[in-house]
């Protein structure tokens, strides 16, 4: 049987008060993805965290991916998912599926969940109002990623307009092409960081499936809780930051260097990790400053 301790609950609220005051009226961008999007219990916790923050005056922007749903739909039509350097290879047929899933099903499902939790969400595609404009992604090796885009400009005004009307913007990661007559699939971490910069956000949160940045990837007790961006190059050289963590860290570093006050890589597998990070003394994950 669950016990109710009024004094303990009151102390939690008192602890949260200075953080609510700090973030009141400020913009927080949350990249929502990974296990927190497919586990129903975690999904419910994330949605309620976002609604609570919105109700206490925090301007929350949700940027989402939808990799598992895209893979499921491709499987249904008999098409195999293919990845190149960690990015989904996106041919024309896959791009149609990506746009349908991200701008349609996933985006509107999240808006509905926010509504059911007492919030008010409005879905935006990256193409709406020229929110994200991109060109085809290229690298030094001329790797073919298909219709994967590299964001070249962000117009934050559609998001600002939605925020100013008291809604929670829910942004899908598809961009309008400027070099070809097409839309592009874009990385959700990158999109969240670019949007946080354009909005002058106070905080960027990247939800992922690990505790944060670990000095030893096999030992979760080696979590680096706070990191200066100037320390990142040495950690990459040492191999502490490697493989799939490098682009996430790069997003945080770019955000900090371009005006976002703080950026976090944190564990979306922890229930209410967003509230723990923003409204408590404890915090979670790795914070870049």
ZAMI-320800 format. One record per residue (C-alpha): residue number from 1; x, z, y. Coordinates in steps of 0.25 Angstrom, whole numbers, plus 5000, padded with zeros to 4 digits. Each point is the difference from the previous one (the first is absolute). Last residue first. Example, Ala and Ser with C-alpha at 12.3 -4.5 7.8 and 13.67 -1.06 7.14 Angstrom:
BEGIN
+-----+------+------+------+
!   i !   xx !   zz !   yy !
+-----+------+------+------+
!   2 ! 5055 ! 5029 ! 4996 !
!   1 ! 4994 ! 5002 ! 4986 !
+-----+------+------+------+
//
This chain:
BEGIN
+-----+------+------+------+
!   i !   xx !   zz !   yy !
+-----+------+------+------+
! 289 ! 5114 ! 4921 ! 5097 !
! 288 ! 4996 ! 4996 ! 4986 !
! 287 ! 4992 ! 5009 ! 4992 !
! 286 ! 5001 ! 5001 ! 4984 !
! 285 ! 4989 ! 5005 ! 4992 !
! 284 ! 4991 ! 5011 ! 5003 !
! 283 ! 4997 ! 5010 ! 5011 !
! 282 ! 5000 ! 5015 ! 4999 !
! 281 ! 4996 ! 5005 ! 5014 !
! 280 ! 4986 ! 4994 ! 4999 !
! 279 ! 4992 ! 4989 ! 5007 !
! 278 ! 5007 ! 4987 ! 4999 !
! 277 ! 5007 ! 5000 ! 4987 !
! 276 ! 4990 ! 5009 ! 4992 !
! 275 ! 4989 ! 4992 ! 5006 !
! 274 ! 5006 ! 4987 ! 4995 !
! 273 ! 5004 ! 5006 ! 4987 !
! 272 ! 4985 ! 5003 ! 4997 !
! 271 ! 5002 ! 4999 ! 4985 !
! 270 ! 5015 ! 4997 ! 4996 !
! 269 ! 5001 ! 4986 ! 4993 !
! 268 ! 5001 ! 4994 ! 5014 !
! 267 ! 5014 ! 5005 ! 5000 !
! 266 ! 5007 ! 4998 ! 5014 !
! 265 ! 5008 ! 4991 ! 5008 !
! 264 ! 4999 ! 5005 ! 5014 !
! 263 ! 5002 ! 4994 ! 5014 !
! 262 ! 5002 ! 5008 ! 5013 !
! 261 ! 5000 ! 4997 ! 5015 !
! 260 ! 4996 ! 4985 ! 4999 !
! 259 ! 5008 ! 4993 ! 5011 !
! 258 ! 5008 ! 4988 ! 4995 !
! 257 ! 5011 ! 5007 ! 4993 !
! 256 ! 4991 ! 5009 ! 4993 !
! 255 ! 4991 ! 4989 ! 4995 !
! 254 ! 5012 ! 4992 ! 4996 !
! 253 ! 5006 ! 5011 ! 4992 !
! 252 ! 4987 ! 5003 ! 4993 !
! 251 ! 4998 ! 4985 ! 4996 !
! 250 ! 5015 ! 5000 ! 4995 !
! 249 ! 4997 ! 5012 ! 4992 !
! 248 ! 4988 ! 4993 ! 4993 !
! 247 ! 5009 ! 4988 ! 4998 !
! 246 ! 5011 ! 5008 ! 4994 !
! 245 ! 4991 ! 5008 ! 4990 !
! 244 ! 4998 ! 4988 ! 4991 !
! 243 ! 5014 ! 4999 ! 4996 !
! 242 ! 5010 ! 5010 ! 5006 !
! 241 ! 5001 ! 5012 ! 5009 !
! 240 ! 5009 ! 5010 ! 4994 !
! 239 ! 5010 ! 4989 ! 4996 !
! 238 ! 5011 ! 5006 ! 5008 !
! 237 ! 5000 ! 4988 ! 5010 !
! 236 ! 4985 ! 5001 ! 5002 !
! 235 ! 5002 ! 5015 ! 5003 !
! 234 ! 5011 ! 4996 ! 5010 !
! 233 ! 4991 ! 4990 ! 5007 !
! 232 ! 4988 ! 5010 ! 5001 !
! 231 ! 5007 ! 5012 ! 5007 !
! 230 ! 4998 ! 4994 ! 5014 !
! 229 ! 4985 ! 5000 ! 4997 !
! 228 ! 5000 ! 5015 ! 5000 !
! 227 ! 4994 ! 5006 ! 4987 !
! 226 ! 4991 ! 5011 ! 4997 !
! 225 ! 4995 ! 5005 ! 4986 !
! 224 ! 5010 ! 4994 ! 4991 !
! 223 ! 4995 ! 5003 ! 4986 !
! 222 ! 5010 ! 5004 ! 4990 !
! 221 ! 4990 ! 5009 ! 4992 !
! 220 ! 4994 ! 4987 ! 4995 !
! 219 ! 5012 ! 4997 ! 4991 !
! 218 ! 5001 ! 4987 ! 4994 !
! 217 ! 5001 ! 4992 ! 5013 !
! 216 ! 5012 ! 5009 ! 5005 !
! 215 ! 5000 ! 5001 ! 5015 !
! 214 ! 4985 ! 4998 ! 5000 !
! 213 ! 4993 ! 4993 ! 5010 !
! 212 ! 4985 ! 5003 ! 4999 !
! 211 ! 4992 ! 5007 ! 4990 !
! 210 ! 4997 ! 4987 ! 4992 !
! 209 ! 4988 ! 4992 ! 4999 !
! 208 ! 4999 ! 4995 ! 5014 !
! 207 ! 4992 ! 5003 ! 5013 !
! 206 ! 5007 ! 4995 ! 5013 !
! 205 ! 4997 ! 5009 ! 5012 !
! 204 ! 5003 ! 4995 ! 5014 !
! 203 ! 4998 ! 5010 ! 5011 !
! 202 ! 4999 ! 5001 ! 5015 !
! 201 ! 4995 ! 4985 ! 5001 !
! 200 ! 5005 ! 4991 ! 5011 !
! 199 ! 4989 ! 4990 ! 4996 !
! 198 ! 5010 ! 4989 ! 4998 !
! 197 ! 5010 ! 5009 ! 4993 !
! 196 ! 4989 ! 5005 ! 4990 !
! 195 ! 4995 ! 4986 ! 4998 !
! 194 ! 5014 ! 4995 ! 4996 !
! 193 ! 5002 ! 5012 ! 4991 !
! 192 ! 4987 ! 4998 ! 4993 !
! 191 ! 5002 ! 4985 ! 4998 !
! 190 ! 5014 ! 5003 ! 4994 !
! 189 ! 4994 ! 5010 ! 4990 !
! 188 ! 4989 ! 4991 ! 4997 !
! 187 ! 5008 ! 4988 ! 4996 !
! 186 ! 4994 ! 4987 ! 5005 !
! 185 ! 4992 ! 4989 ! 4993 !
! 184 ! 4998 ! 4988 ! 5010 !
! 183 ! 4989 ! 4992 ! 5006 !
! 182 ! 5001 ! 4985 ! 5000 !
! 181 ! 5002 ! 4988 ! 5010 !
! 180 ! 5015 ! 5001 ! 5001 !
! 179 ! 5010 ! 5006 ! 5010 !
! 178 ! 4990 ! 5010 ! 5007 !
! 177 ! 4994 ! 5006 ! 4987 !
! 176 ! 4990 ! 5011 ! 5002 !
! 175 ! 5003 ! 5012 ! 4992 !
! 174 ! 4994 ! 5008 ! 4988 !
! 173 ! 5003 ! 5015 ! 4999 !
! 172 ! 4986 ! 5006 ! 5001 !
! 171 ! 4997 ! 5010 ! 5012 !
! 170 ! 4990 ! 5011 ! 4999 !
! 169 ! 4998 ! 5004 ! 5015 !
! 168 ! 4993 ! 5014 ! 5001 !
! 167 ! 4989 ! 5000 ! 5011 !
! 166 ! 4999 ! 5008 ! 5012 !
! 165 ! 4997 ! 4988 ! 5010 !
! 164 ! 5014 ! 5001 ! 5005 !
! 163 ! 5006 ! 4999 ! 4986 !
! 162 ! 4993 ! 4987 ! 4998 !
! 161 ! 5005 ! 4994 ! 5013 !
! 160 ! 5014 ! 5005 ! 4997 !
! 159 ! 4999 ! 4993 ! 4986 !
! 158 ! 4996 ! 4987 ! 5006 !
! 157 ! 5010 ! 5001 ! 5011 !
! 156 ! 5012 ! 5002 ! 4991 !
! 155 ! 5005 ! 4986 ! 5001 !
! 154 ! 5012 ! 4999 ! 4991 !
! 153 ! 5010 ! 4989 ! 4999 !
! 152 ! 5011 ! 4994 ! 4991 !
! 151 ! 4995 ! 5006 ! 4987 !
! 150 ! 5007 ! 4994 ! 4988 !
! 149 ! 4990 ! 4993 ! 4990 !
! 148 ! 4999 ! 4998 ! 4985 !
! 147 ! 4993 ! 4987 ! 4997 !
! 146 ! 5010 ! 4996 ! 4989 !
! 145 ! 5012 ! 5009 ! 4998 !
! 144 ! 5011 ! 4989 ! 4999 !
! 143 ! 5013 ! 5006 ! 5002 !
! 142 ! 5009 ! 4993 ! 5010 !
! 141 ! 5012 ! 5009 ! 4997 !
! 140 ! 5001 ! 5005 ! 5014 !
! 139 ! 4986 ! 5003 ! 5000 !
! 138 ! 4986 ! 4994 ! 5004 !
! 137 ! 4986 ! 5005 ! 5002 !
! 136 ! 4990 ! 4990 ! 5005 !
! 135 ! 4996 ! 5003 ! 5014 !
! 134 ! 4991 ! 5011 ! 5005 !
! 133 ! 4990 ! 5004 ! 5010 !
! 132 ! 4993 ! 5014 ! 4998 !
! 131 ! 4989 ! 5005 ! 5009 !
! 130 ! 4997 ! 4986 ! 5005 !
! 129 ! 4986 ! 5004 ! 5003 !
! 128 ! 4996 ! 5002 ! 4986 !
! 127 ! 5011 ! 4994 ! 4991 !
! 126 ! 5005 ! 5013 ! 4995 !
! 125 ! 4986 ! 5003 ! 4995 !
! 124 ! 4993 ! 5011 ! 5006 !
! 123 ! 4990 ! 5010 ! 4994 !
! 122 ! 4993 ! 5010 ! 5008 !
! 121 ! 4999 ! 5014 ! 4996 !
! 120 ! 4990 ! 5011 ! 5004 !
! 119 ! 5002 ! 5014 ! 4993 !
! 118 ! 4991 ! 5009 ! 4993 !
! 117 ! 5006 ! 4999 ! 4986 !
! 116 ! 4990 ! 4989 ! 4996 !
! 115 ! 5004 ! 4992 ! 5012 !
! 114 ! 5015 ! 5001 ! 4997 !
! 113 ! 4997 ! 4996 ! 4985 !
! 112 ! 4992 ! 4988 ! 5006 !
! 111 ! 5012 ! 4995 ! 5009 !
! 110 ! 5009 ! 5002 ! 4988 !
! 109 ! 4991 ! 4991 ! 4991 !
! 108 ! 4999 ! 4990 ! 5012 !
! 107 ! 5015 ! 4998 ! 5000 !
! 106 ! 5002 ! 5000 ! 4985 !
! 105 ! 4990 ! 4990 ! 4998 !
! 104 ! 5001 ! 4990 ! 5011 !
! 103 ! 5013 ! 4999 ! 5009 !
! 102 ! 5009 ! 5005 ! 4988 !
! 101 ! 4993 ! 4994 ! 4988 !
! 100 ! 4995 ! 4986 ! 5006 !
!  99 ! 5013 ! 4998 ! 5008 !
!  98 ! 5009 ! 5003 ! 4988 !
!  97 ! 4991 ! 4992 ! 4991 !
!  96 ! 5002 ! 4988 ! 5009 !
!  95 ! 5014 ! 5002 ! 5001 !
!  94 ! 5002 ! 5000 ! 4985 !
!  93 ! 4994 ! 4986 ! 4999 !
!  92 ! 5009 ! 4995 ! 5011 !
!  91 ! 5013 ! 5007 ! 4994 !
!  90 ! 5003 ! 5014 ! 5003 !
!  89 ! 5012 ! 5006 ! 4993 !
!  88 ! 4998 ! 5015 ! 5001 !
!  87 ! 5012 ! 5007 ! 5007 !
!  86 ! 5010 ! 5009 ! 4992 !
!  85 ! 5011 ! 4990 ! 5001 !
!  84 ! 4991 ! 4989 ! 4994 !
!  83 ! 4987 ! 5005 ! 4993 !
!  82 ! 4991 ! 4992 ! 4991 !
!  81 ! 4985 ! 5004 ! 4996 !
!  80 ! 4995 ! 4991 ! 4989 !
!  79 ! 4988 ! 4992 ! 5002 !
!  78 ! 4988 ! 5000 ! 4989 !
!  77 ! 4989 ! 5001 ! 5010 !
!  76 ! 4998 ! 5015 ! 4997 !
!  75 ! 5015 ! 5003 ! 5000 !
!  74 ! 5000 ! 4995 ! 5014 !
!  73 ! 4989 ! 5009 ! 5004 !
!  72 ! 5007 ! 5012 ! 4994 !
!  71 ! 5013 ! 4997 ! 5007 !
!  70 ! 4993 ! 4999 ! 5013 !
!  69 ! 4993 ! 5013 ! 4997 !
!  68 ! 5013 ! 5007 ! 4997 !
!  67 ! 5007 ! 4994 ! 5012 !
!  66 ! 4990 ! 5005 ! 5010 !
!  65 ! 5007 ! 5003 ! 5013 !
!  64 ! 4995 ! 5008 ! 5012 !
!  63 ! 5002 ! 5003 ! 5014 !
!  62 ! 4992 ! 5012 ! 5005 !
!  61 ! 5000 ! 5004 ! 5015 !
!  60 ! 4997 ! 5014 ! 5004 !
!  59 ! 4998 ! 5004 ! 5014 !
!  58 ! 5000 ! 5016 ! 4999 !
!  57 ! 4989 ! 5007 ! 5007 !
!  56 ! 4995 ! 5010 ! 4990 !
!  55 ! 4990 ! 4991 ! 4994 !
!  54 ! 5010 ! 4989 ! 4997 !
!  53 ! 5009 ! 5010 ! 4993 !
!  52 ! 4989 ! 5005 ! 4991 !
!  51 ! 4996 ! 4985 ! 4997 !
!  50 ! 5014 ! 4997 ! 4996 !
!  49 ! 5002 ! 5012 ! 4991 !
!  48 ! 4986 ! 4997 ! 4994 !
!  47 ! 5005 ! 4986 ! 4996 !
!  46 ! 5013 ! 5005 ! 4995 !
!  45 ! 4994 ! 5011 ! 4991 !
!  44 ! 4989 ! 4990 ! 4994 !
!  43 ! 5011 ! 4990 ! 4997 !
!  42 ! 5008 ! 5011 ! 4993 !
!  41 ! 4988 ! 5004 ! 4991 !
!  40 ! 4997 ! 4985 ! 4997 !
!  39 ! 5014 ! 4996 ! 4996 !
!  38 ! 5001 ! 4985 ! 5004 !
!  37 ! 5004 ! 5001 ! 5015 !
!  36 ! 5008 ! 5013 ! 5000 !
!  35 ! 5008 ! 4993 ! 4989 !
!  34 ! 5006 ! 4990 ! 5009 !
!  33 ! 4995 ! 4997 ! 5014 !
!  32 ! 4996 ! 5005 ! 5013 !
!  31 ! 5009 ! 4998 ! 5012 !
!  30 ! 4995 ! 5010 ! 5010 !
!  29 ! 5002 ! 4998 ! 5015 !
!  28 ! 4999 ! 5012 ! 5009 !
!  27 ! 4996 ! 4998 ! 5014 !
!  26 ! 4999 ! 5012 ! 5010 !
!  25 ! 4987 ! 5006 ! 5007 !
!  24 ! 5002 ! 5013 ! 4993 !
!  23 ! 5013 ! 5000 ! 4992 !
!  22 ! 5007 ! 5012 ! 5007 !
!  21 ! 4987 ! 5008 ! 5001 !
!  20 ! 4997 ! 4998 ! 4986 !
!  19 ! 5014 ! 5004 ! 4996 !
!  18 ! 4998 ! 5013 ! 5009 !
!  17 ! 4987 ! 5003 ! 4993 !
!  16 ! 5004 ! 4997 ! 4985 !
!  15 ! 5006 ! 5014 ! 4998 !
!  14 ! 4988 ! 5007 ! 5006 !
!  13 ! 4991 ! 4991 ! 4990 !
!  12 ! 5008 ! 5005 ! 4988 !
!  11 ! 5000 ! 5014 ! 5005 !
!  10 ! 4984 ! 4999 ! 5000 !
!   9 ! 5000 ! 4995 ! 4986 !
!   8 ! 5009 ! 5012 ! 4996 !
!   7 ! 4991 ! 5010 ! 5007 !
!   6 ! 4987 ! 4994 ! 4995 !
!   5 ! 5005 ! 5001 ! 4985 !
!   4 ! 4990 ! 4993 ! 4991 !
!   3 ! 5003 ! 5001 ! 4985 !
!   2 ! 4997 ! 4988 ! 4991 !
!   1 ! 4995 ! 5004 ! 4986 !
+-----+------+------+------+
//
